[in-house]
């Protein structure tokens, strides 16, 4: 019994960077906006303006954050070759200081990964296996996200949610969107928003009030017969204090450096 599919972060909404996961995982299909039965009356819009407005408000607020940390409790489905769905848990912690500080760490029963960025270099470190890869990096997080995605096939978490309400958002790909209703996530009352895109359904719980942060995310891969699922619940700190060394990687004793491979070159060589 071998697990052969895990989460594919093409939507890249919150969850993790693609460096932390392999290829795809999500689960049961979430609730989605109900479509009105055919009638002579005008049908309700599949993309509700109120849902888009809530997403845009979230993006606008997130773009005001010059520094933050967020800890996510995650579960991810993997599907074995014979169709059995397995679920694995983990945590993801991110520390961000604009314009040029980023540290992310994944910890689970199966792997530990870290990414460091200090405005000059970016380093991916596998703590359990003792290997790290370092490459020159651009001067800002915005540029880093573009370079990592284009050159190395690494997608920074949260990028798409930060861009909601701008020309760079993925809103044009939405087929359906609706506010399901109010819902509580921990100590926060949230707007529960459901969205459908090609091959994927996702839900996000956005805190109401002056800090409209995403507090929970569920991504379901509808293009997979088993519909695997990824779930993350988030705790935010929007006024963190970081040490100077937070974003710099210092190789521990015994760690081995390896190249950070260009994903495009690797694909061309196949």
Secondary structure, DSSP 8 states (H G I E B T S, - for coil): --EEE-B-TTS--SS--GGG--SB---S-----------SS----SB-HHHHHHHHHHHHHHTT-SEEEEEEEEEEEEEETTS-EEEEEEEEEEEEETTTEEEEEEEESS-EEEEEE-SSEEEEEETTTTEEEEEE--SSHHHHHHHIIIII----TTHHHHTTTSTTSSGGG-SEEEEEEEEEETTEEEEEEEEEETTEEEEEEEE-SS---EEEEEEEETTSTT--EEEEEEEEESS----TTTT-----TT-EE-----HHHHHHT-
